[in-house]
Amino acid sequence: MSKKENSAKRVSENISAFKCPLCESEMRVVEHKSLICTNNHTFDFAKQGYVNLMTQQSNSHYSKELFEARKNIINDTDLYAEMHGSISNVINDSMDTSINPFLIVDLGCGEGSHLQRIIEECGCDAITGVGLDIAKEGIVAAAKSYENPIWLVGDLAKSPLADHSFCVILNILSPSNYKEFKRMLVQDGLVIKVVPGSNYLKEIREALFESSEKKEYKNDDTISLFNEHFKLIHNIKLNYTKILSKEELYNLVRMTPLAWSGDQDRINAFSNQDSAEITVDLEILVGINK
């Protein structure tokens, strides 16, 4: 079975979780080739194994190279291993094993490596993962690398995901749309949002920016807004350091938007170190849909 056919099959098996992003009507898979709504709006499956459900072209600044670097960091280092383990434990502890498929969606999934690793850590065949991102380059990379999840190019503002369809929403270091999250979640479904702490990747900020222009992370407002929409049941704080090699530092800089505005000489100096200690400082907010 080709990637295109496998993607169509996975969507068909979970078709009730989808709606037309143009008219919000129900959809169906036709000939393992297209996703078509009742008003005949048609979205074709790509040969790489994803479907593009954008209603207009996006202007994402995230490049193929950025997603390649992010994949390498997530898969070839253990920089985010503690985060993956913590999230999978939360999912397993709360999971209703009678629900099959148990749908998890990663909103703002990028190239899909976080979602893939979390599903693997959960180790449950009932889980079906869905990854959605507005950046086509990220979804193309996800579909090429990971066949089991469903990969979608889509915009939360014109969402292709149906009401009350998902047991868990992941939102990892990505912007939120809580109105949409609440609409998509089942009753008592979980939102798991990862936000950076004040020391997250501080070594990059210290290396790339003058003291006066360092980009500090403050997430008090983010946490407050989360609490307005969901009942917070866990706030897991992770703070640790990892030693990265020269090649890994090169990928770390390539994967972060911090480098977009950094001085090139500083970027080169940081990337050319033989190794460096890198700080991971994250908060994992776990909320129940009120």
C-alpha positions in Angstrom: 0.0 0.0 0.0 1.4 3.4 -1.0 1.7 6.2 1.5 -1.1 8.0 -0.3 -3.4 5.0 0.0 -2.4 4.4 3.7 -3.2 8.0 4.5 -6.6 7.8 2.8 -7.3 4.6 4.7 -6.5 6.1 8.0 -8.6 9.2 7.4 -11.5 7.0 6.2 -11.4 4.9 9.4 -11.7 8.1 11.4 -13.8 10.2 9.0 -16.2 11.4 11.7 -13.3 13.5 13.1 -13.2 15.7 10.0 -15.3 18.5 8.6 -14.9 20.6 5.5 -12.8 23.7 6.2 -14.8 25.7 3.7 -18.4 24.9 4.5 -18.1 22.7 7.7 -20.1 19.9 6.2 -19.3 16.2 6.6 -16.7 14.5 4.5 -15.9 11.2 2.9 -12.9 9.6 1.3 -13.4 8.7 -2.4 -11.3 6.1 -4.2 -8.4 6.4 -1.7 -7.6 9.6 -3.6 -9.6 12.5 -2.4 -11.4 13.9 0.7 -14.7 15.3 -0.5 -17.5 17.1 1.5 -21.2 16.9 0.9 -21.0 20.2 -1.1 -18.2 18.6 -3.3 -15.3 20.7 -2.0 -12.4 18.4 -2.8 -9.0 17.9 -1.2 -6.6 15.4 -2.7 -4.2 13.2 -0.8 -0.6 13.8 -1.7 1.8 11.0 -2.7 3.9 11.6 0.4 0.9 10.6 2.6 -0.8 13.8 3.8 -3.8 15.9 2.8 -3.7 19.7 2.4 -6.9 21.2 3.8 -5.8 24.9 3.6 -8.4 27.2 2.2 -5.8 29.8 1.2 -2.0 29.8 0.8 -0.1 30.4 4.1 3.0 32.5 4.5 4.8 30.4 7.0 8.4 31.4 7.7 9.3 27.9 8.8 11.6 26.2 6.2 12.4 22.7 5.2 15.9 23.1 6.8 14.4 24.2 10.1 12.1 21.2 10.2 15.0 18.9 9.3 17.1 20.3 12.1 14.2 19.9 14.6 13.7 16.3 13.6 17.4 15.6 14.1 17.4 17.2 17.6 14.3 15.4 18.7 15.2 12.0 17.4 19.0 12.0 17.7 19.4 13.5 21.2 17.5 13.1 24.4 16.9 16.8 24.8 13.1 16.4 25.0 13.0 12.8 26.3 11.8 13.9 29.8 9.0 15.9 28.2 7.9 13.0 26.0 7.9 10.7 29.0 5.9 13.1 31.2 3.3 13.6 28.6 2.9 9.9 27.8 2.5 9.2 31.5 -0.3 11.7 31.8 -2.1 10.3 28.7 -1.7 6.7 30.0 -2.9 7.6 33.5 -6.1 9.2 32.2 -6.8 7.1 29.2 -10.2 5.3 28.8 -9.1 2.0 27.3 -12.6 1.3 26.1 -12.3 4.1 23.5 -10.9 2.8 20.2 -9.7 4.7 18.4 -8.5 7.0 21.0 -7.8 10.2 19.0 -4.9 12.5 19.9 -4.2 15.6 17.9 -1.1 17.7 18.0 -2.0 21.3 16.9 1.1 23.0 15.6 2.9 19.7 15.1 5.7 20.9 12.9 7.5 18.0 11.4 5.7 15.6 13.7 8.5 14.1 15.8 7.0 15.1 19.2 3.7 13.4 18.3 5.4 10.3 17.0 7.7 10.0 20.1 4.8 10.5 22.5 2.6 7.9 20.8 5.5 5.4 20.9 6.1 6.1 24.6 2.4 5.5 25.3 2.6 2.1 23.7 -1.1 1.7 23.1 -2.5 0.3 19.8 -5.8 2.1 20.4 -4.2 5.5 19.9 -4.5 7.2 16.6 -2.5 10.4 16.2 -3.4 13.4 14.1 -0.9 16.2 13.4 -2.0 19.5 12.0 0.2 22.5 11.0 -0.2 25.5 8.8 3.4 25.0 7.5 3.3 22.6 4.5 7.0 21.9 4.7 6.6 20.6 8.2 3.7 18.3 7.2 5.6 17.0 4.2 8.5 16.1 6.4 6.2 14.4 8.9 4.4 12.3 6.3 7.8 11.2 4.8 9.1 10.1 8.1 6.1 8.7 10.0 3.4 6.7 8.4 1.0 5.9 11.2 -0.4 9.3 12.2 -2.7 11.3 10.0 -0.9 14.4 8.7 -2.8 17.5 7.7 -1.9 20.9 6.4 -4.5 23.1 7.9 -5.4 26.3 9.8 -7.1 26.4 13.1 -9.0 29.5 11.9 -10.6 27.4 9.2 -10.3 24.1 11.0 -10.9 20.7 9.2 -11.5 19.0 12.6 -15.0 18.1 13.8 -16.6 19.0 17.1 -16.0 16.8 20.1 -13.7 14.3 18.3 -10.5 14.3 20.2 -9.7 12.8 23.6 -6.4 14.7 23.9 -5.0 17.9 22.4 -1.3 18.5 22.4 0.0 22.0 22.0 3.8 22.0 22.3 5.7 25.3 22.3 3.1 26.6 19.8 0.3 29.2 19.8 -3.1 28.3 21.1 -6.7 28.8 20.0 -8.6 27.8 23.1 -12.1 28.3 21.6 -11.2 25.8 18.9 -9.6 23.4 21.5 -12.8 23.4 23.5 -14.9 22.7 20.4 -12.7 19.8 19.3 -12.4 18.1 22.7 -14.7 15.4 24.0 -16.3 16.0 27.3 -13.6 15.7 30.0 -10.9 15.6 27.3 -7.4 16.7 28.1 -5.4 19.7 26.8 -1.7 19.3 27.3 0.1 22.5 26.6 3.9 22.9 26.9 5.2 26.4 27.5 8.8 27.6 27.8 10.2 28.6 31.2 12.4 31.7 31.7 15.6 29.6 31.3 14.5 27.6 28.2 17.5 27.5 25.8 19.0 30.4 27.7 22.5 29.6 26.3 21.3 30.4 22.8 19.9 33.7 23.9 23.0 34.6 25.8 25.2 33.7 22.9 23.2 35.4 20.1 22.0 38.6 21.7 23.5 41.5 23.6 22.2 41.8 27.2 19.9 44.7 26.2 18.2 42.7 23.5 18.0 39.2 25.0 14.6 37.7 24.4 13.2 36.6 27.8 10.4 34.2 28.2 7.5 35.1 30.5 4.6 32.7 30.6 2.5 34.1 33.5 -0.2 35.5 31.1 -0.2 32.2 29.2 -0.8 30.1 32.3 -3.5 32.6 33.5 -5.3 32.4 30.1 -5.1 28.6 30.2 -6.8 28.5 33.6 -9.6 30.6 32.3 -10.6 28.0 29.8 -9.6 24.7 31.4 -9.6 23.1 34.8 -5.8 22.8 35.6 -5.2 19.3 37.0 -1.4 19.1 36.6 1.4 21.6 36.3 4.6 19.6 35.6 7.8 21.6 35.7 10.9 20.3 34.0 14.3 21.9 34.4 17.5 20.1 33.4 20.6 20.4 31.2 22.0 18.3 28.5 25.4 18.3 26.8 25.1 18.7 23.0 27.9 18.0 20.5 29.0 20.4 17.8 26.7 18.9 15.2 23.8 18.9 17.6 24.4 22.6 18.4 24.4 23.4 14.7 21.0 21.7 14.4 19.7 23.4 17.6 20.4 26.9 16.2 18.9 25.9 12.8 15.7 24.7 14.4 14.9 27.8 16.5 13.4 31.1 15.3 15.7 32.9 17.7 18.4 32.6 15.1 16.3 34.6 12.6 17.2 37.8 14.3 20.6 36.8 15.7 23.9 38.2 14.6 25.5 35.7 12.1 29.0 35.9 13.6 27.5 35.0 17.0 25.5 32.2 15.4 28.7 30.8 13.8 30.6 31.1 17.1 27.9 29.3 19.0 27.6 26.5 16.4 31.3 25.9 16.2 31.8 24.9 19.8 32.9 21.4 20.3 30.1 20.9 22.9 27.9 23.0 25.2 25.5 22.5 28.0 21.9 23.4 27.1 19.1 24.2 29.5 15.6 22.8 29.0 13.1 24.7 31.2 9.5 23.8 30.5 6.0 23.8 32.1 3.5 21.1 31.0 0.0 22.4 31.7 -2.6 19.7 31.8 -6.3 20.8 31.8 -9.7 19.2 31.6 -12.3 20.6 29.3 -14.8 22.5 31.5 
